[in-house]
């Protein structure tokens, strides 16, 4: 296991089950907190750019908002989803002490993600024309298309950044990643302001600043990986093994991407549908506020889920099913504590919370009506986020993909359309509908995780990691 003092063994003879459990809760909590802060810094780079560009004029705000949303849906979500396959492969390899294989998985992911960037780049280059073809305003479409073209270098940087982040996460080297992420964010804000207001780039300066910041983050992490003694045994050297690992990486990366994107796209679709409601400006604004609130709260839940994924995959790779089960329980416990605090705070400030996003009383009042529904959404989103992390640690992404497909596209989205348009509940109906899908998703994930055979998962992880050795032994036995 890791050399980090965070994961130094804390077990002693005679220790009660509850004491052991809360020790694991402490371990997961100390891992989850920096991971949540790292996720928040990544989220704020996009949000900060949008806020700075938004003070130029209405056209810059609307076109940039569309561009950032489309970039997330068509590009960044795919890279994040595929990169999360490393939580299975690298986490289990590290737990088993297979450090060379650990490093090879990282390089394999970089190669595959760079290839995936090619079709996404072609899509982004033509996005302005595509927006016009589907009936969007030509001026806004043109500006959004230009913004996305300038964001292409950031997409390529993301193909390196996501594997590097998983490299540090699965070794529990979270403090260097935390420091570098927040240094990058602190540099990003003044850089973005200068590029937007002082260089003549205007709204394109926001895209350029995002691209530069992603490259800075990736380069700093890469340098730390290369020169830090803590990374000496895992970064290895690039060899042909990198290309031999493509098949197993794609085996987990494709369902991981589907699992992530189906959920992400479903919420974005609801925002899009709100534009067809009566008074679309109000409905879209309020749903955007609700969605951004949910996303911000989810950064903490995702941090807990990532911590749970790390601990579960490490323990399964080490052949310790009971420790993996305990880590999963600890992550779920922390999620319950987090959702209670977050939902209570949001409900308490529901009448004034909208002023953080708008000074219009109509918007603020509508947000206060939606706040109880958002509180419920936070609860379901946090639970599913953590359980999804546990599923990634076990390598069950394919099941998660089927669950998300059924939950959102057979239940949630049809219910949203029916409640929003046919039942005339408008934005409230759209939100209730998508949360029906989220509830089905959460319920099915709970059922799956509650039926995990931890011993079988540990055995499968060990077989996957030592696959070649098993094949050699089997061949030798047959020869004899």
C-alpha positions as CSV (number, residue, x, y, z in Angstrom):
1,X,0.0,0.0,0.0
2,X,0.9,3.7,-0.1
3,X,3.8,5.2,1.8
4,X,1.5,8.1,2.7
5,X,0.9,8.5,6.5
6,X,-2.7,9.0,5.6
7,X,-3.0,5.3,4.8
8,X,-0.6,3.8,7.4
9,X,-2.3,0.9,9.0
10,X,-4.5,1.7,11.9
11,X,-5.6,-1.7,12.8
12,X,-4.8,-3.2,16.2
13,X,-5.9,-6.4,17.9
14,X,-8.9,-6.1,20.1
15,X,-10.2,-3.1,18.3
16,X,-14.0,-3.0,18.1
17,X,-15.8,-2.9,14.7
18,X,-17.1,0.6,15.3
19,X,-13.7,2.0,16.3
20,X,-12.2,0.4,13.2
21,X,-15.1,1.8,11.1
22,X,-14.7,5.4,12.3
23,X,-11.0,5.2,11.8
24,X,-11.8,4.4,8.2
25,X,-14.2,7.3,8.1
26,X,-11.4,9.5,9.2
27,X,-9.1,8.2,6.5
28,X,-11.7,8.7,3.8
29,X,-12.6,12.1,5.2
30,X,-9.0,13.4,5.1
31,X,-8.7,12.1,1.5
32,X,-12.1,13.5,0.4
33,X,-11.6,17.1,1.7
34,X,-8.7,18.0,-0.6
35,X,-10.2,16.1,-3.5
36,X,-13.4,18.2,-3.2
37,X,-11.3,21.3,-3.0
38,X,-9.5,20.2,-6.2
39,X,-12.8,19.6,-8.0
40,X,-14.0,23.0,-6.9
41,X,-10.9,24.7,-8.3
42,X,-11.5,23.1,-11.7
43,X,-15.1,24.1,-11.6
44,X,-14.2,27.7,-10.7
45,X,-11.8,28.1,-13.6
46,X,-14.8,27.8,-16.0
47,X,-17.1,29.8,-13.8
48,X,-14.6,32.5,-13.2
49,X,-13.9,32.9,-16.9
50,X,-17.7,33.2,-17.6
51,X,-18.1,35.8,-14.9
52,X,-15.2,38.0,-16.2
53,X,-16.4,37.7,-19.8
54,X,-20.0,38.4,-18.8
55,X,-19.1,42.0,-17.8
56,X,-18.2,42.9,-21.4
57,X,-21.7,42.9,-22.9
58,X,-24.8,40.7,-23.3
59,X,-23.6,39.1,-26.5
60,X,-20.3,38.0,-24.9
61,X,-22.1,36.6,-21.9
62,X,-24.7,34.6,-23.9
63,X,-22.2,33.3,-26.4
64,X,-19.6,32.3,-23.8
65,X,-22.3,30.6,-21.6
66,X,-23.4,28.5,-24.6
67,X,-19.8,27.8,-25.6
68,X,-18.7,26.7,-22.1
69,X,-21.8,24.5,-21.7
70,X,-21.3,22.9,-25.1
71,X,-17.6,22.4,-24.4
72,X,-18.5,20.6,-21.2
73,X,-21.1,18.4,-22.8
74,X,-19.3,17.5,-26.0
75,X,-15.7,17.4,-24.8
76,X,-14.7,17.8,-21.2
77,X,-17.4,15.3,-19.9
78,X,-16.0,12.7,-22.3
79,X,-12.4,13.2,-21.2
80,X,-13.5,13.1,-17.5
81,X,-15.6,10.0,-18.0
82,X,-12.9,8.1,-19.8
83,X,-10.2,9.2,-17.4
84,X,-12.3,7.8,-14.5
85,X,-11.5,4.3,-15.8
86,X,-8.1,4.8,-14.1
87,X,-9.8,4.7,-10.7
88,X,-10.3,1.0,-11.4
89,X,-7.1,0.1,-13.2
90,X,-4.6,2.3,-11.4
91,X,-6.2,2.0,-8.0
92,X,-6.2,-1.8,-8.0
93,X,-2.7,-2.0,-9.5
94,X,-1.3,0.3,-6.9
95,X,-3.0,-1.6,-4.1
96,X,-1.4,-4.8,-5.5
97,X,2.0,-3.1,-5.6
98,X,2.2,-3.4,-9.4
99,X,3.8,0.0,-9.8
100,X,5.1,-0.5,-13.4
101,X,1.6,-1.5,-14.5
102,X,0.2,1.5,-12.6
103,X,2.4,3.9,-14.6
104,X,1.7,2.2,-17.9
105,X,-2.1,2.7,-17.4
106,X,-1.5,6.4,-17.0
107,X,0.4,6.7,-20.3
108,X,-2.1,4.5,-22.1
109,X,-4.9,6.8,-21.0
110,X,-3.0,9.8,-22.3
111,X,-2.6,8.2,-25.7
112,X,-6.2,7.2,-25.9
113,X,-7.5,10.5,-24.8
114,X,-5.4,12.4,-27.3
115,X,-6.9,10.2,-30.1
116,X,-10.4,11.0,-28.7
117,X,-9.6,14.7,-28.9
118,X,-9.3,14.5,-32.7
119,X,-13.1,14.0,-33.5
120,X,-14.0,16.4,-30.7
121,X,-11.7,19.1,-32.2
122,X,-13.4,18.7,-35.6
123,X,-16.8,19.1,-33.9
124,X,-15.7,22.2,-32.1
125,X,-14.2,23.8,-35.3
126,X,-17.6,23.4,-37.0
127,X,-19.8,24.2,-33.9
128,X,-20.6,27.7,-35.0
129,X,-22.1,26.4,-38.3
130,X,-23.9,23.6,-36.5
131,X,-25.6,26.0,-34.1
132,X,-26.8,28.1,-37.0
133,X,-28.2,25.0,-38.8
134,X,-30.3,24.0,-35.7
135,X,-31.8,27.5,-35.6
136,X,-29.7,29.4,-33.1
137,X,-29.1,33.1,-33.4
138,X,-26.3,33.5,-36.1
139,X,-24.4,36.2,-34.2
140,X,-24.4,34.3,-30.9
141,X,-23.5,31.0,-32.8
142,X,-20.6,32.7,-34.5
143,X,-19.1,34.0,-31.3
144,X,-19.7,30.7,-29.5
145,X,-18.0,28.8,-32.3
146,X,-15.0,31.2,-32.2
147,X,-14.7,30.7,-28.4
148,X,-14.7,26.9,-28.7
149,X,-12.0,27.0,-31.4
150,X,-9.8,29.0,-29.0
151,X,-10.6,26.4,-26.3
152,X,-9.2,23.5,-28.3
153,X,-5.7,23.8,-26.8
154,X,-7.4,23.5,-23.4
155,X,-9.1,20.3,-24.5
156,X,-5.7,18.8,-25.5
157,X,-4.3,19.8,-22.1
158,X,-7.2,18.1,-20.4
159,X,-6.2,14.9,-22.1
160,X,-3.0,15.0,-20.1
161,X,-4.5,16.7,-17.0
162,X,-7.1,14.0,-16.2
163,X,-4.8,11.0,-16.2
164,X,-2.2,13.0,-14.2
165,X,-4.9,13.9,-11.6
166,X,-5.8,10.2,-11.3
167,X,-2.1,9.3,-11.0
168,X,-1.8,11.4,-7.9
169,X,-5.3,10.5,-6.5
170,X,-4.8,6.8,-6.6
171,X,-1.5,7.1,-4.7
172,X,-3.1,9.5,-2.2
173,X,-0.7,12.2,-3.1
174,X,-3.4,14.8,-2.9
175,X,-1.6,17.7,-1.2
176,X,0.7,18.4,-4.2
177,X,-2.3,18.2,-6.5
178,X,-4.3,20.5,-4.2
179,X,-1.6,23.1,-4.0
180,X,-0.9,23.1,-7.8
181,X,-4.7,23.3,-8.6
182,X,-5.3,26.3,-6.4
183,X,-2.1,28.1,-7.5
184,X,-3.3,27.6,-11.1
185,X,-6.8,29.0,-10.2
186,X,-5.2,32.0,-8.4
187,X,-3.1,32.7,-11.5
188,X,-6.1,32.1,-13.8
189,X,-8.3,35.0,-12.5
190,X,-5.8,37.9,-13.2
191,X,-4.6,36.2,-16.4
192,X,-8.2,36.0,-17.6
193,X,-8.9,39.6,-16.7
194,X,-5.8,40.8,-18.5
195,X,-6.5,38.8,-21.7
196,X,-10.2,39.9,-21.7
197,X,-9.8,43.6,-21.0
198,X,-6.2,44.6,-21.8
199,X,-5.2,42.7,-24.9
200,X,-8.0,43.2,-27.3
201,X,-9.0,39.5,-27.2
202,X,-12.3,40.4,-25.5
203,X,-14.4,37.2,-24.9
204,X,-11.8,35.0,-26.7
205,X,-9.4,36.0,-23.9
206,X,-11.6,33.8,-21.6
207,X,-11.1,30.8,-23.8
208,X,-7.3,31.5,-24.1
209,X,-7.0,31.9,-20.3
210,X,-8.8,28.6,-19.7
211,X,-6.5,26.8,-22.2
212,X,-3.3,28.3,-20.6
213,X,-4.5,27.5,-17.1
214,X,-5.2,23.8,-18.0
215,X,-1.7,23.6,-19.6
216,X,-0.1,25.2,-16.5
217,X,-1.9,22.7,-14.2
218,X,-0.9,19.7,-16.4
219,X,2.8,20.9,-16.8
220,X,3.2,21.5,-13.0
221,X,1.7,18.1,-12.2
222,X,3.9,16.4,-14.9
223,X,7.1,18.1,-13.5
224,X,6.2,17.0,-10.0
225,X,5.6,13.4,-11.3
226,X,8.9,13.4,-13.1
227,X,11.2,14.9,-10.4
228,X,9.6,14.1,-7.0
229,X,11.1,11.1,-5.1
230,X,7.6,10.2,-4.0
231,X,6.7,9.3,-7.7
232,X,9.9,7.5,-8.5
233,X,8.6,4.0,-8.3
234,X,5.3,4.7,-10.3
235,X,6.0,7.0,-13.2
236,X,8.3,4.5,-15.0
237,X,9.3,4.9,-18.6
238,X,7.1,4.9,-21.8
239,X,7.4,1.6,-23.6
240,X,5.4,-0.7,-26.0
241,X,3.5,-1.8,-22.9
242,X,1.6,1.4,-23.2
243,X,0.0,0.3,-26.5
244,X,-0.6,-3.2,-25.3
245,X,-2.8,-1.8,-22.5
246,X,-5.2,0.1,-24.8
247,X,-7.7,-2.8,-25.0
248,X,-8.2,-3.1,-21.3
249,X,-8.2,0.6,-20.8
250,X,-11.0,1.0,-23.4
251,X,-12.9,-1.9,-21.8
252,X,-13.4,0.3,-18.7
253,X,-13.1,3.8,-20.3
254,X,-16.0,3.5,-22.7
255,X,-18.6,2.5,-20.1
256,X,-17.1,5.1,-17.7
257,X,-17.6,7.8,-20.3
258,X,-21.1,6.6,-21.1
259,X,-21.9,6.5,-17.4
260,X,-20.7,10.1,-16.8
261,X,-22.0,11.6,-20.0
262,X,-25.5,10.2,-19.9
263,X,-26.1,11.8,-16.5
264,X,-24.4,15.1,-17.5
265,X,-26.2,15.4,-20.8
266,X,-29.6,14.7,-19.2
267,X,-29.3,17.8,-16.9
268,X,-28.1,20.0,-19.8
269,X,-31.1,18.8,-21.9
270,X,-33.4,20.1,-19.2
271,X,-31.8,23.6,-19.4
272,X,-32.2,23.5,-23.1
273,X,-35.9,22.5,-22.9
274,X,-36.6,25.4,-20.5
275,X,-36.0,27.7,-23.5
276,X,-39.3,26.4,-25.0
277,X,-41.4,27.3,-22.0
278,X,-43.5,30.4,-21.6
279,X,-41.3,33.2,-20.3
280,X,-38.1,31.3,-21.2
281,X,-35.7,33.9,-19.8
282,X,-37.1,33.4,-16.3
283,X,-37.4,29.6,-16.5
284,X,-33.9,29.3,-18.0
285,X,-32.3,31.6,-15.4
286,X,-33.9,29.9,-12.5
287,X,-33.1,26.4,-13.7
288,X,-29.5,27.5,-14.4
289,X,-29.3,28.8,-10.8
290,X,-30.6,25.5,-9.5
291,X,-28.2,23.5,-11.7
292,X,-25.2,25.6,-10.7
293,X,-26.1,25.2,-7.0
294,X,-26.4,21.5,-7.4
295,X,-23.1,21.3,-9.3
296,X,-21.3,23.3,-6.6
297,X,-22.7,21.0,-3.9
298,X,-21.8,18.0,-5.9
299,X,-18.1,18.9,-5.8
300,X,-18.0,17.8,-2.2
301,X,-20.0,14.6,-2.9
302,X,-17.7,13.8,-5.8
303,X,-14.7,14.3,-3.6
304,X,-16.1,11.8,-1.2
305,X,-16.9,9.4,-4.1
306,X,-13.4,9.8,-5.4
307,X,-11.9,9.1,-2.0
308,X,-14.2,6.0,-1.7
309,X,-13.2,4.9,-5.1
310,X,-9.5,5.2,-4.2
311,X,-9.8,3.3,-1.0
312,X,-12.0,0.6,-2.4
313,X,-9.8,0.0,-5.5
314,X,-6.6,0.0,-3.4
315,X,-8.0,-2.5,-0.9
316,X,-9.4,-4.8,-3.7
317,X,-6.0,-4.7,-5.5
318,X,-4.4,-5.7,-2.2
319,X,-6.7,-8.6,-1.8
320,X,-8.5,-7.2,1.2
321,X,-12.3,-7.5,0.6
322,X,-13.4,-6.7,4.1
323,X,-11.3,-3.5,4.1
324,X,-12.8,-2.5,0.8
325,X,-16.3,-3.1,2.2
326,X,-15.5,-1.0,5.2
327,X,-14.1,1.8,3.0
328,X,-17.4,1.8,1.0
329,X,-19.4,2.1,4.1
330,X,-17.3,4.9,5.4
331,X,-17.7,6.9,2.2
332,X,-21.5,6.4,2.3
333,X,-21.6,7.6,6.0
334,X,-19.7,10.7,5.1
335,X,-22.1,11.4,2.2
336,X,-25.0,11.2,4.6
337,X,-23.4,13.7,6.9
338,X,-22.6,16.0,4.1
339,X,-26.1,16.0,2.5
340,X,-27.7,16.8,5.9
341,X,-25.5,19.8,6.4
342,X,-25.7,21.1,2.8
343,X,-29.5,20.6,2.5
344,X,-30.3,22.2,5.9
345,X,-28.1,25.3,5.1
346,X,-29.7,25.8,1.7
347,X,-33.2,25.4,3.0
348,X,-32.5,27.9,5.8
349,X,-31.3,30.6,3.3
350,X,-33.8,29.8,0.6
351,X,-35.5,33.2,0.7
352,X,-32.3,35.2,0.2
353,X,-30.2,32.7,-1.7
354,X,-31.3,33.9,-5.1
355,X,-29.7,37.3,-4.6
356,X,-26.3,35.6,-5.1
357,X,-27.2,35.1,-8.7
358,X,-29.7,37.9,-9.5
359,X,-31.1,41.2,-8.2
360,X,-34.5,40.5,-9.9
361,X,-37.1,39.9,-7.3
362,X,-39.0,37.6,-9.7
363,X,-36.0,35.3,-10.0
364,X,-35.2,35.4,-6.3
365,X,-38.8,34.4,-5.4
366,X,-38.8,31.6,-8.0
367,X,-35.5,30.3,-6.6
368,X,-37.0,30.2,-3.1
369,X,-39.9,28.1,-4.4
370,X,-37.4,25.7,-6.1
371,X,-35.0,25.5,-3.1
372,X,-36.8,22.6,-1.3
373,X,-36.6,20.6,-4.5
374,X,-33.0,21.5,-4.9
375,X,-32.4,20.3,-1.3
376,X,-33.9,16.9,-2.2
377,X,-31.8,16.9,-5.4
378,X,-28.6,17.5,-3.3
379,X,-29.5,14.4,-1.2
380,X,-30.0,12.1,-4.1
381,X,-27.1,13.5,-6.1
382,X,-24.7,13.1,-3.2
383,X,-25.7,9.5,-2.5
384,X,-25.5,8.5,-6.2
385,X,-22.2,10.4,-6.6
386,X,-20.5,8.4,-3.8
387,X,-22.0,5.1,-4.8
388,X,-20.9,5.7,-8.4
389,X,-17.3,6.2,-7.0
390,X,-17.6,2.9,-5.2
391,X,-18.8,1.3,-8.4
392,X,-15.7,2.7,-10.2
393,X,-13.4,1.4,-7.6
394,X,-14.9,-2.1,-8.2
395,X,-14.9,-1.8,-12.0
396,X,-18.7,-1.8,-12.4
397,X,-18.9,1.1,-14.8
398,X,-20.8,-1.0,-17.4
399,X,-23.6,-1.5,-14.9
400,X,-23.6,2.2,-14.1
401,X,-23.9,3.0,-17.8
402,X,-27.0,0.8,-18.2
403,X,-28.5,2.3,-15.0
404,X,-28.0,5.9,-16.1
405,X,-29.5,5.1,-19.6
406,X,-32.6,3.6,-18.1
407,X,-33.0,6.1,-15.2
408,X,-32.7,9.3,-17.2
409,X,-33.7,8.5,-20.7
410,X,-36.5,6.0,-20.0
411,X,-37.8,7.6,-16.8
412,X,-36.3,11.1,-16.0
413,X,-36.4,12.9,-19.3
414,X,-39.9,11.6,-20.4
415,X,-41.3,12.5,-16.9
416,X,-39.7,16.0,-17.2
417,X,-41.3,16.6,-20.6
418,X,-44.7,15.4,-19.4
419,X,-44.6,17.4,-16.1
420,X,-43.1,20.5,-17.7
421,X,-45.2,20.8,-20.8
422,X,-48.3,18.6,-20.6
423,X,-49.0,19.1,-16.9
424,X,-48.0,22.8,-17.3
425,X,-45.8,22.8,-14.3
426,X,-43.1,24.5,-16.4
427,X,-39.6,24.8,-14.9
428,X,-40.7,23.1,-11.7
429,X,-42.1,20.2,-13.6
430,X,-38.9,19.8,-15.6
431,X,-36.9,19.8,-12.4
432,X,-39.2,17.2,-10.7
433,X,-39.0,15.0,-13.8
434,X,-35.3,14.9,-13.9
435,X,-35.2,14.2,-10.2
436,X,-37.4,11.2,-10.7
437,X,-34.7,9.9,-13.0
438,X,-32.1,10.8,-10.3
439,X,-34.1,8.9,-7.7
440,X,-34.3,5.8,-9.9
441,X,-30.6,6.1,-10.6
442,X,-29.8,6.3,-6.9
443,X,-32.1,3.4,-6.0
444,X,-30.6,1.1,-8.6
445,X,-27.1,2.0,-7.6
446,X,-27.9,1.3,-4.0
447,X,-29.3,-2.1,-5.0
448,X,-26.2,-2.9,-7.0
449,X,-23.7,-1.9,-4.3
450,X,-25.6,-3.7,-1.6
451,X,-25.3,-7.0,-3.5
452,X,-21.6,-6.7,-4.2
453,X,-19.7,-9.8,-3.3
454,X,-16.5,-8.2,-2.0
455,X,-14.5,-11.4,-2.0
456,X,-15.3,-12.0,-5.7
457,X,-14.4,-8.4,-6.6
458,X,-11.1,-8.8,-4.8
459,X,-10.4,-12.0,-6.7
460,X,-11.3,-10.5,-10.0
461,X,-9.1,-7.5,-9.3
462,X,-6.1,-9.7,-8.5
463,X,-6.7,-11.9,-11.6
464,X,-6.9,-8.8,-13.8
465,X,-3.6,-7.4,-12.3
466,X,-1.7,-10.6,-12.5
467,X,-3.3,-11.8,-15.7
468,X,-0.1,-12.6,-17.5
469,X,1.4,-14.5,-14.5
470,X,-1.8,-16.6,-14.3
471,X,-1.6,-17.4,-18.0
472,X,2.0,-18.5,-17.7
473,X,1.3,-20.7,-14.7
474,X,-1.7,-22.2,-16.5
475,X,0.4,-23.0,-19.6
476,X,3.2,-24.6,-17.4
477,X,0.6,-26.7,-15.6
478,X,-0.8,-27.9,-18.9
479,X,2.7,-28.7,-20.2
480,X,3.4,-30.9,-17.2
